[in-house]
Amino acid sequence: MTCDDGPWHSHRMSNDVAYPVFRTPDPTLALRTARRLMEFGRCEHAEVSAYAELSSVADVRRVARAIPLGRFCGTYELDEFQEVPFEDQPALVGGVPASGLPTEEAAFEGRLPVEWEVWHLPVGSIEADFTAAIGPNVGLINWPSLQWPDAPEAGLHGESKHAEVTLLFNTHTRELDEPTDDHTVLVHVRSAVSDGRQRREPYAHWLAAQVGLTVIGPAQRC
């Protein structure tokens, strides 16, 4: 069992749907492309969050050095913390900051993969460092709170509640359950299903086209 899901798995009164618009084995190119799309919808409320599943102690320490923010939480069983005083819980069970990571390797036995996440940071504060540090691990960068503009020439209204961009590292899916060797950029719009079809899919195509991209795969729900 691992830490609670991050904000990208939150339950909302309405739902978003995400479309892949770019894929590459080059993480730097993936970040540059995701930023270009994010900047198209960037507004004063824009922010960034990130998440990773780190498969080795070396990976954990590398991310901690690169980004001394957020929390690290190891895999655990429920009986390791239920009715156990906080001070008596094993290291990594409740989540620790980078400064609280165990120094001894033995503390990580049975705790891998370790989840790491940061929420609600200023745009531009962590993205490059995270991209350089994630290595072969599965993870993501998410830019929520964007503002997609109207597209009157296409008869499409803008939106903000579900205006997001996500960069998936080493996976093709929002659930992070299919490891790959490349990285995928997703554009998010509001989900509006009618007769089994996504009525807002044309808007995703329009958004992608505004920055020279195109939808390259089916919609992803979360």
Solvent accessible surface area in square Angstrom, and as a share of the most:
residue,aa,sasa,rsa
1,M,113,0.50
2,T,46,0.27
3,C,28,0.17
4,D,121,0.63
5,D,96,0.50
6,G,4,0.04
7,P,37,0.23
8,W,24,0.08
9,H,39,0.17
10,S,58,0.37
11,H,185,0.83
12,R,78,0.29
13,M,190,0.85
14,S,36,0.23
15,N,71,0.36
16,D,8,0.04
17,V,0,0.00
18,A,0,0.00
19,Y,1,0.00
20,P,3,0.02
21,V,3,0.02
22,F,46,0.19
23,R,83,0.30
24,T,10,0.06
25,P,103,0.65
26,D,61,0.32
27,P,46,0.29
28,T,81,0.47
29,L,56,0.28
30,A,0,0.00
31,L,9,0.04
32,R,137,0.50
33,T,3,0.01
34,A,0,0.00
35,R,79,0.29
36,R,107,0.39
37,L,0,0.00
38,M,2,0.01
39,E,88,0.40
40,F,72,0.30
41,G,1,0.01
42,R,115,0.42
43,C,44,0.26
44,E,156,0.70
45,H,124,0.55
46,A,16,0.12
47,E,38,0.17
48,V,0,0.00
49,S,1,0.01
50,A,0,0.00
51,Y,13,0.05
52,A,0,0.00
53,E,54,0.24
54,L,0,0.00
55,S,70,0.45
56,S,40,0.26
57,V,19,0.11
58,A,69,0.53
59,D,12,0.06
60,V,0,0.00
61,R,60,0.22
62,R,69,0.25
63,V,0,0.00
64,A,14,0.11
65,R,175,0.64
66,A,38,0.29
67,I,5,0.02
68,P,94,0.59
69,L,85,0.42
70,G,24,0.23
71,R,115,0.42
72,F,0,0.00
73,C,5,0.03
74,G,0,0.00
75,T,30,0.17
76,Y,21,0.08
77,E,106,0.48
78,L,78,0.39
79,D,113,0.58
80,E,46,0.21
81,F,62,0.26
82,Q,100,0.45
83,E,180,0.81
84,V,46,0.26
85,P,70,0.44
86,F,151,0.63
87,E,138,0.62
88,D,93,0.48
89,Q,37,0.17
90,P,52,0.32
91,A,48,0.37
92,L,1,0.01
93,V,5,0.03
94,G,44,0.42
95,G,4,0.04
96,V,29,0.17
97,P,59,0.37
98,A,20,0.15
99,S,111,0.72
100,G,38,0.37
101,L,18,0.09
102,P,13,0.08
103,T,121,0.70
104,E,95,0.43
105,E,111,0.50
106,A,66,0.51
107,A,23,0.18
108,F,3,0.01
109,E,135,0.60
110,G,68,0.65
111,R,27,0.10
112,L,66,0.33
113,P,59,0.37
114,V,0,0.00
115,E,16,0.07
116,W,0,0.00
117,E,30,0.14
118,V,7,0.04
119,W,111,0.39
120,H,110,0.49
121,L,37,0.18
122,P,91,0.57
123,V,23,0.13
124,G,49,0.48
125,S,55,0.35
126,I,5,0.02
127,E,0,0.00
128,A,57,0.44
129,D,69,0.36
130,F,0,0.00
131,T,12,0.07
132,A,87,0.68
133,A,4,0.03
134,I,3,0.01
135,G,39,0.37
136,P,106,0.67
137,N,6,0.03
138,V,18,0.11
139,G,0,0.00
140,L,3,0.02
141,I,0,0.00
142,N,7,0.03
143,W,0,0.00
144,P,24,0.15
145,S,44,0.29
146,L,1,0.01
147,Q,82,0.37
148,W,0,0.00
149,P,49,0.31
150,D,87,0.45
151,A,0,0.00
152,P,106,0.67
153,E,132,0.59
154,A,53,0.41
155,G,62,0.60
156,L,28,0.14
157,H,139,0.62
158,G,21,0.21
159,E,20,0.09
160,S,54,0.35
161,K,123,0.52
162,H,1,0.01
163,A,0,0.00
164,E,10,0.04
165,V,0,0.00
166,T,6,0.04
167,L,0,0.00
168,L,0,0.00
169,F,0,0.00
170,N,11,0.06
171,T,0,0.00
172,H,51,0.23
173,T,27,0.15
174,R,17,0.06
175,E,88,0.39
176,L,12,0.06
177,D,93,0.48
178,E,94,0.42
179,P,106,0.67
180,T,35,0.21
181,D,131,0.68
182,D,30,0.16
183,H,9,0.04
184,T,0,0.00
185,V,0,0.00
186,L,0,0.00
187,V,0,0.00
188,H,4,0.02
189,V,0,0.00
190,R,95,0.35
191,S,21,0.13
192,A,20,0.16
193,V,85,0.49
194,S,46,0.29
195,D,145,0.75
196,G,72,0.69
197,R,185,0.67
198,Q,31,0.14
199,R,166,0.61
200,R,20,0.07
201,E,63,0.28
202,P,73,0.46
203,Y,0,0.00
204,A,0,0.00
205,H,76,0.34
206,W,40,0.14
207,L,0,0.00
208,A,0,0.00
209,A,61,0.48
210,Q,76,0.34
211,V,22,0.13
212,G,69,0.66
213,L,20,0.10
214,T,82,0.48
215,V,23,0.13
216,I,78,0.40
217,G,22,0.21
218,P,117,0.73
219,A,39,0.30
220,Q,33,0.14
221,R,118,0.43
222,C,71,0.43
